[in-house]
Amino acid sequence: MTAIQVENLTKRFNGFVAVDNISFSINSSEIFGLLGPNGAGKSTTMAMLSTMLKPTSGSASVNNFDILKNEDDVRKSIGIVFQDPSLDEELTAYENMDFHGRLYRVPKKIRQKNIIELLKLVELEKRKDNLVKTFSGGMRRRLEIARGLLHEPRVLFLDEPTLGLDSQTRNLLWEYIEKLSKEKGITIILTTHYMEEADRLCDRVAIIDQGKIIALDTPEKLKEEIGGDVIIIKSPDCDRLYSKINTLPWVTYAEPHNGSVIISLQNAEKHVAEIVNLASGDGIVIDSISIHEPTLEDVFLHFTGRAIRDEKSSSKDHMRMMRSVRRR
């Protein structure tokens, strides 16, 4: 069963194309990732699907509700955890949850029951009466996720859920997200620029860059497209090394990048000596060689010719989106 259907969705801001004619579908109970650098169009896509932004063209439905014709029905059936903090620091964890439930008109008995269950789910039940301003960043993020589930949505939007968290807290949050999917059967769509996050959590990933979806599949199949192991060779004569390596018949893919040549091939260990001998014979200095299995970072580089950027969240499309939302 399809939870989200997107057809030729486009968003322009005064001539700037933030989302460019994208199409995809998300199955019920699936964890689906929009992976890409900040400014790629991920948050703008999420804003349109959650009815915060109207698309310039195209169509989409969430839980069989049209995002333009049935805005209220879409909003009632989804939960959202925004990239930016949205809790009231002067209220307790319980009070934040209760206020959210009242806004969604969740009946009192159901509201009270769900609050306790969800606080237990994210291991905050013992802190329910503490002010949020005393919480760590990870605790606040867990509370925001719990709050987004209070009205029992069928789809949960997570916008950069672990942005700014340390690696230990990020791993804990990943466990909670996986638990939600398994125990609640909720469809989750998340945006991220963390490759490891998409690889760990997502059933399928859409890689988005400059407003376009450039690849979509399971993390495993995307990595298979690289065609074997990945070798990174650092050299002061990168361009000449690349021209030599690119002619070798057993090299699946080669790309010069930031003073290195990145190669994909089968049986990397077997061919390393040949590469070293080839470079040595031509007087090309090699500073270092590393070998690893393909990652989604390699996939992004393969499709775009560059590494994923880690820009600040005040990107052009994000600012324009927020200005547009405020004007509504």
Number of C-alpha atoms within 10 A of each C-alpha: 8 15 20 21 19 18 15 14 20 23 25 17 13 7 7 12 17 26 28 23 18 19 16 14 15 20 16 17 21 20 24 24 29 28 30 26 25 25 24 26 30 32 25 25 25 21 21 22 28 22 20 20 20 19 21 16 13 15 20 21 22 26 19 14 19 19 24 17 10 14 17 13 15 23 20 13 17 23 24 23 23 19 16 11 12 12 19 14 15 13 16 20 29 23 18 22 27 20 15 18 23 13 9 14 11 17 11 12 8 12 21 16 11 22 25 17 15 21 23 14 15 22 15 20 16 9 16 20 13 16 17 22 15 13 16 11 17 19 19 20 26 24 26 23 26 27 27 24 25 25 24 17 17 20 27 24 23 24 21 22 25 24 16 11 15 11 10 9 17 17 14 14 21 16 14 17 19 16 14 21 17 12 8 13 15 22 25 27 22 26 28 22 23 18 18 12 20 25 19 13 19 20 17 22 25 24 25 24 25 17 23 20 22 14 16 17 14 18 22 15 11 22 22 15 13 24 16 20 20 24 22 19 23 21 21 13 17 19 16 15 24 20 14 13 21 16 10 11 8 14 17 16 16 21 19 20 18 11 13 23 24 23 26 26 19 15 12 19 12 9 13 15 11 11 17 15 12 15 19 12 9 11 11 17 15 18 11 10 14 11 16 12 14 20 20 22 17 23 22 24 17 20 15 12 13 15 16 21 12 12 11 9 15 11 14 14 24 19 13 17 21 14 11 14 14 8 6 8
